[in-house]
Amino acid sequence: MLPVKVPPEIKNDFYENIFLIENALSNEQCQSLIDEIQSNIYEGKPTSWRGSWNKGLLPIDHDIQSVLNEAWSKAQQFYETSLDFIEPYHIKSYKTLNFYGPHTDNYLSVTERLDRKISLVVQLSDEVDYEQGELVIMGKSVSRKRGTAIFFPSNYTHQVNQVKKGIRYVLISWAWGKIL
């Protein structure tokens, strides 16, 4: 009988790679974005893994862009990486019973050397405006505090749990860069 080889223990704290900026946006900025987008939300059809497809795009000339650019600069320093471009910002709503199943945001292209590297979720709703609907990254629930910018590697599995009551609004985007 051959001896059983025990694989080496791999220690990697995935949660150390989640970068938060509390109060990245003020309460007033969050509410302004919600108010602005409410009349401009596209509603798509739910699927078995995505019970939400309600979103609108933030105009490219919106005055919040400079604040978001500053947050991206801090994230780029935190991750010590170069970024080539940031996708347009989406404002997404999760209504009662909406959810988004486990997924990653990167594309894993075998032919391209460019991919999504960092994902961003900014919590626009106040945490008392909805029940449940947590963002869960690599099995860990993250901040629901209004105005918090949450950055994480785009290859991390994440999901949004089902909203039981109310509406959860978030601003989302992705930064692309060269993959080694």
C-alpha positions in Angstrom: 0.0 0.0 0.0 1.3 3.4 -0.9 1.7 6.0 1.8 -0.9 8.8 1.8 0.6 12.2 1.2 -0.9 15.0 3.1 -1.0 18.2 1.1 0.8 21.2 2.6 -1.3 23.6 4.6 -2.0 26.7 2.6 -2.5 29.8 4.6 -4.1 32.7 2.8 -6.5 35.1 4.5 -8.8 36.0 1.6 -10.5 38.6 3.8 -7.3 40.6 4.1 -7.8 41.4 0.4 -11.2 43.0 0.9 -10.6 46.8 1.0 -13.2 49.0 2.7 -13.5 52.8 2.6 -16.2 53.9 5.1 -17.9 57.2 4.3 -16.5 57.2 0.7 -19.8 58.8 -0.2 -21.8 61.0 2.2 -25.5 60.2 3.1 -26.5 63.1 0.9 -24.5 61.8 -2.1 -25.9 58.3 -1.7 -29.5 59.6 -1.5 -28.9 61.9 -4.5 -27.8 58.9 -6.6 -30.8 56.9 -5.5 -33.2 59.7 -6.3 -31.6 60.4 -9.7 -31.7 56.8 -10.8 -35.1 55.7 -9.6 -36.8 56.9 -12.7 -34.1 55.4 -14.9 -34.0 51.8 -13.7 -34.1 49.0 -16.3 -35.9 45.9 -15.1 -34.8 42.6 -16.6 -36.1 39.1 -16.2 -34.9 37.0 -13.2 -33.1 33.7 -13.7 -32.5 30.8 -11.4 -29.1 32.3 -10.2 -30.0 36.0 -10.5 -33.2 37.2 -9.0 -32.5 40.8 -9.9 -31.7 42.7 -13.0 -32.6 46.2 -12.1 -30.1 48.8 -13.0 -29.3 52.2 -14.5 -26.0 53.8 -15.6 -24.4 56.7 -13.9 -23.8 59.5 -16.4 -20.1 59.9 -17.3 -20.1 63.6 -16.5 -21.8 63.1 -13.0 -20.1 65.2 -10.3 -19.6 62.1 -8.1 -16.9 60.9 -10.6 -14.1 62.7 -8.9 -14.9 61.2 -5.5 -15.1 57.7 -7.1 -11.8 58.3 -8.8 -10.1 59.1 -5.5 -11.5 55.9 -4.0 -10.1 53.9 -7.0 -6.7 55.5 -6.4 -6.7 54.3 -2.8 -7.7 50.8 -3.9 -5.0 50.7 -6.5 -2.4 51.6 -3.8 -3.9 49.0 -1.5 -3.7 46.2 -4.2 -0.3 47.5 -5.5 -1.5 47.0 -9.1 -1.9 48.9 -12.3 -5.3 49.4 -13.8 -6.0 50.1 -17.5 -9.6 51.4 -17.3 -12.8 51.4 -15.1 -16.1 50.4 -16.5 -19.1 52.8 -16.4 -20.8 52.8 -13.0 -24.1 51.0 -12.6 -26.6 51.7 -9.9 -28.5 48.5 -9.1 -31.5 47.9 -7.0 -32.5 44.7 -5.2 -36.2 44.7 -4.3 -38.0 42.3 -2.0 -37.1 38.7 -3.0 -34.3 39.8 -5.3 -30.9 38.2 -5.0 -27.8 37.5 -7.0 -26.3 34.0 -6.8 -22.6 33.0 -6.3 -20.4 34.3 -9.2 -17.1 35.9 -10.0 -16.7 39.1 -12.1 -13.7 38.1 -14.1 -13.9 36.5 -17.5 -10.9 34.1 -17.4 -10.1 34.6 -21.1 -7.4 32.3 -22.5 -6.7 34.5 -25.5 -6.7 38.0 -23.9 -4.1 39.3 -21.4 -6.6 41.8 -20.0 -9.4 41.1 -17.5 -11.4 42.5 -14.6 -9.0 42.8 -11.7 -10.9 44.7 -9.0 -14.7 44.9 -8.3 -16.3 47.8 -6.5 -19.6 47.9 -4.6 -20.7 51.1 -2.9 -23.6 50.7 -0.4 -26.1 53.5 -1.3 -29.0 52.4 0.9 -29.1 52.8 4.7 -28.9 49.4 6.3 -32.4 50.0 7.9 -34.0 50.4 4.5 -34.0 46.7 3.8 -33.8 43.3 5.6 -31.1 40.7 4.8 -29.7 41.2 1.2 -26.1 41.0 2.4 -23.2 41.1 0.1 -21.2 38.0 0.9 -17.6 37.7 -0.4 -15.8 34.4 -0.1 -18.4 33.3 2.5 -18.1 36.5 4.7 -20.8 39.2 5.0 -19.4 42.6 4.5 -20.4 46.1 5.7 -23.9 47.3 5.1 -23.0 50.8 6.2 -24.3 53.5 3.9 -21.5 55.2 1.8 -19.0 52.4 2.3 -17.0 51.5 -0.8 -16.1 47.8 -0.9 -13.3 46.7 -3.2 -12.3 43.1 -3.7 -10.5 41.0 -6.3 -12.8 40.2 -9.3 -12.0 36.5 -9.1 -13.4 36.2 -5.6 -16.7 34.3 -5.5 -19.5 36.6 -4.1 -23.2 36.9 -4.0 -26.1 39.0 -2.7 -28.4 37.2 -0.4 -32.2 37.5 -0.9 -33.7 40.8 0.2 -36.6 39.9 2.6 -38.1 43.4 2.8 -37.4 46.9 1.4 -35.0 47.9 -1.4 -31.2 47.8 -1.4 -29.4 50.2 -3.8 -25.7 49.9 -4.7 -23.3 51.5 -7.1 -21.0 48.9 -8.9 -18.1 48.9 -11.3 -15.0 47.0 -12.3 -11.4 47.9 -13.0 -9.6 46.1 -15.8 -5.9 45.5 -16.0 -3.2 43.3 -17.5 -3.2 39.7 -16.2 0.2 38.1 -15.8 
